[in-house]
Amino acid sequence: MITVVGGGLVGLATALRLADRGHGVTLQDPAPASGATHHAGGMLAPVAEVVYRQEALFPLMLRSAELYPGLLEVVGRHTDLPTGHRTEGTLVVAADRADATHLAELTDYQAQHSMTAERLPLRQARSLEPALSPQLAGAVHIPGDHQVNPRMFAVALLDALGNLGVRVVRERAEELPAGQVILANGLGAAALHPGLQLRPVYGDILRLGVPEHLQPLLTRVVRGFVEDRPVYLIPRTDGTLAIGATSREDDRPIPRTGAVHDLLRDATRLVPGIEECDFLEATTGARPGTPDDLPYLGRVNEHLIVSTGYFRHGILLTALAADVAVHLVEGTDPGIDLAACDPHRHTAHQE
Ligand SMILES: Cc1cc2nc3c(=O)[nH]c(=O)nc-3n(C[C@H](O)[C@H](O)[C@H](O)COP(=O)(O)OP(=O)(O)OC[C@H]3O[C@@H](n4cnc5c(N)ncnc54)[C@H](O)[C@@H]3O)c2cc1C
């Protein structure tokens, strides 16, 4: 029996892949999908989310994007519930000329790393998304960056686990369970395995309802730079729109008034129709960050596999996390170099 501790998207997908392969699995979480997963945007964006000088992340993100269709196929074999997966691609736009310069530099950097991002004339961007402001200064299309709806996906995964007979124990793990364990409880992992250094990086995110007469306001993810501030708008299959996200390490887990204001102002600059939408929700989630912003993913000893620290990319990296866990359990080659993800790498520095 394998116990997966943590039922965020990472733990849920890991439990599913293992159960699908015939392993006996128990999932333990007092409130599945209540962590970062509940708040996430859900972009599967290995190209648009490229982070300068984080080269060790790129192969992980690209590999996970490749693995996503396979994960969704397994999910689809065990549940009929939707995941909110959309493949229309992503537009990245610039609000003013300085933002356009920034966007051009980013596009060059992506090209240097063999990533596909196509510059688009604004006229063409607006024919793809007529709700875009006519005042923009630049646009790029990234066909390979997709999205899921994390809340919907988590419900589908829980249903699939139920159909596979996986036992879900709705209790907090106060210590490591006996037997084979996969520690996938996000920020909570440090309490169960000392040596992991995890910090909450808060993100505010908004949810709007698009009124009937404006549907669909957008058909693909629109990301943008507005006076150097990043913002994104994610149209969901349920007709809502997510707008995110801030990034702050101030230990204040409640939406900040200034953050809500900034997100709405910047999103409206890119898509003026936002002003007509219904305001449904503002929430704040805590991304599980590590000192070098790379995950902790690997086998620690014969009983324990660690899978956490997915920071800004945990929805995208879910497919990789689940696939690697299966290989680690079965003792086969995951087919990717995981040296940068060694769960012990910060323990050594402490000693
Ligand atoms: C605003 C925002 C936007 C984001 N947007 C994106 C995005 O667009 N794309 C992307 O790829 N990523 C995004 N992220 C990052 C992503 O949300 C996280 O990296 C991802 O959700 C991490 O998933 P997880 O399963 O590891 O952790 P979590 O979702 O945090 O789940 C951890 C689970 O562990 C459980 N738990 C904790 N302690 C215990 C314990 N002791 N015993 C049992 N269970 C326990 C909790 O109840 C929780 O359900 C975003 C994050 C935020 C905050």
The ligand as an SDF file (V2000), in Angstrom:
LIG
                    3D

 53 58  0  0  0  0  0  0  0  0999 V2000
   -2.7580   32.8730   -7.4010 C   0  0  0  0  0  0  0  0  0  0  0  0
   -2.0170   31.6640   -7.9210 C   0  0  0  0  0  0  0  0  0  0  0  0
   -2.0140   31.3980   -9.2880 C   0  0  0  0  0  0  0  0  0  0  0  0
   -1.3250   30.2770   -9.7780 C   0  0  0  0  0  0  0  0  0  0  0  0
   -1.3830   30.0250  -11.1230 N   0  0  0  0  0  0  0  0  0  0  0  0
   -0.7390   28.9430  -11.6270 C   0  0  0  0  0  0  0  0  0  0  0  0
   -0.8250   28.6470  -13.0040 C   0  0  0  0  0  0  0  0  0  0  0  0
   -1.4950   29.3410  -13.7760 O   0  0  0  0  0  0  0  0  0  0  0  0
   -0.1380   27.5630  -13.4850 N   0  0  0  0  0  0  0  0  0  0  0  0
    0.6240   26.7610  -12.6580 C   0  0  0  0  0  0  0  0  0  0  0  0
    1.2200   25.8180  -13.1460 O   0  0  0  0  0  0  0  0  0  0  0  0
    0.6740   27.0050  -11.3120 N   0  0  0  0  0  0  0  0  0  0  0  0
    0.0290   28.0760  -10.7880 C   0  0  0  0  0  0  0  0  0  0  0  0
    0.0970   28.3510   -9.4430 N   0  0  0  0  0  0  0  0  0  0  0  0
    0.9250   27.4840   -8.5960 C   0  0  0  0  0  0  0  0  0  0  0  0
    0.1500   26.2420   -8.1860 C   0  0  0  0  0  0  0  0  0  0  0  0
   -1.0830   26.6110   -7.6320 O   0  0  0  0  0  0  0  0  0  0  0  0
    0.9260   25.4120   -7.1600 C   0  0  0  0  0  0  0  0  0  0  0  0
    2.2640   25.2350   -7.5390 O   0  0  0  0  0  0  0  0  0  0  0  0
    0.2630   24.0250   -7.0530 C   0  0  0  0  0  0  0  0  0  0  0  0
   -1.1020   24.1570   -6.7600 O   0  0  0  0  0  0  0  0  0  0  0  0
    0.9330   23.1740   -5.9970 C   0  0  0  0  0  0  0  0  0  0  0  0
    0.1390   22.0080   -5.8800 O   0  0  0  0  0  0  0  0  0  0  0  0
    0.3690   20.9780   -4.7140 P   0  0  0  0  0  0  0  0  0  0  0  0
   -0.5800   19.8590   -4.9170 O   0  0  0  0  0  0  0  0  0  0  0  0
    1.8340   20.6810   -4.5870 O   0  0  0  0  0  0  0  0  0  0  0  0
    0.0240   21.8200   -3.3810 O   0  0  0  0  0  0  0  0  0  0  0  0
   -1.3780   22.3660   -2.8240 P   0  0  0  0  0  0  0  0  0  0  0  0
   -2.3580   22.6300   -3.8850 O   0  0  0  0  0  0  0  0  0  0  0  0
   -1.0110   23.5120   -1.9180 O   0  0  0  0  0  0  0  0  0  0  0  0
   -1.9510   21.1540   -1.9800 O   0  0  0  0  0  0  0  0  0  0  0  0
   -1.3840   20.7350   -0.7750 C   0  0  0  0  0  0  0  0  0  0  0  0
   -2.4320   19.8920   -0.0490 C   0  0  0  0  0  0  0  0  0  0  0  0
   -1.7820   19.2740    1.0610 O   0  0  0  0  0  0  0  0  0  0  0  0
   -2.7130   19.2260    2.1250 C   0  0  0  0  0  0  0  0  0  0  0  0
   -1.9300   19.0910    3.3690 N   0  0  0  0  0  0  0  0  0  0  0  0
   -1.0960   19.9990    3.9410 C   0  0  0  0  0  0  0  0  0  0  0  0
   -0.5660   19.4740    5.0750 N   0  0  0  0  0  0  0  0  0  0  0  0
   -1.0720   18.2230    5.1980 C   0  0  0  0  0  0  0  0  0  0  0  0
   -0.8660   17.1740    6.1500 C   0  0  0  0  0  0  0  0  0  0  0  0
   -0.0420   17.3290    7.2060 N   0  0  0  0  0  0  0  0  0  0  0  0
   -1.5410   16.0140    5.9770 N   0  0  0  0  0  0  0  0  0  0  0  0
   -2.3580   15.8300    4.9060 C   0  0  0  0  0  0  0  0  0  0  0  0
   -2.5760   16.7860    3.9700 N   0  0  0  0  0  0  0  0  0  0  0  0
   -1.9270   17.9620    4.1250 C   0  0  0  0  0  0  0  0  0  0  0  0
   -3.5080   20.5320    2.0130 C   0  0  0  0  0  0  0  0  0  0  0  0
   -4.7860   20.3940    2.6310 O   0  0  0  0  0  0  0  0  0  0  0  0
   -3.6030   20.6890    0.4990 C   0  0  0  0  0  0  0  0  0  0  0  0
   -4.8230   20.1630   -0.0170 O   0  0  0  0  0  0  0  0  0  0  0  0
   -0.6140   29.4300   -8.8990 C   0  0  0  0  0  0  0  0  0  0  0  0
   -0.6500   29.6860   -7.5300 C   0  0  0  0  0  0  0  0  0  0  0  0
   -1.3470   30.7790   -7.0350 C   0  0  0  0  0  0  0  0  0  0  0  0
   -1.3910   31.0230   -5.5530 C   0  0  0  0  0  0  0  0  0  0  0  0
  1  2  1  0
  2  3  1  0
  2 52  2  0
  3  4  2  0
  4  5  1  0
  4 50  1  0
  5  6  2  0
  6  7  1  0
  6 13  1  0
  7  8  2  0
  7  9  1  0
  9 10  1  0
 10 11  2  0
 10 12  1  0
 12 13  2  0
 13 14  1  0
 14 15  1  0
 14 50  1  0
 15 16  1  0
 16 17  1  0
 16 18  1  0
 18 19  1  0
 18 20  1  0
 20 21  1  0
 20 22  1  0
 22 23  1  0
 23 24  1  0
 24 25  2  0
 24 26  1  0
 24 27  1  0
 27 28  1  0
 28 29  2  0
 28 30  1  0
 28 31  1  0
 31 32  1  0
 32 33  1  0
 33 34  1  0
 33 48  1  0
 34 35  1  0
 35 36  1  0
 35 46  1  0
 36 37  1  0
 36 45  1  0
 37 38  2  0
 38 39  1  0
 39 40  1  0
 39 45  2  0
 40 41  1  0
 40 42  2  0
 42 43  1  0
 43 44  2  0
 44 45  1  0
 46 47  1  0
 46 48  1  0
 48 49  1  0
 50 51  2  0
 51 52  1  0
 52 53  1  0
M  END
$$$$
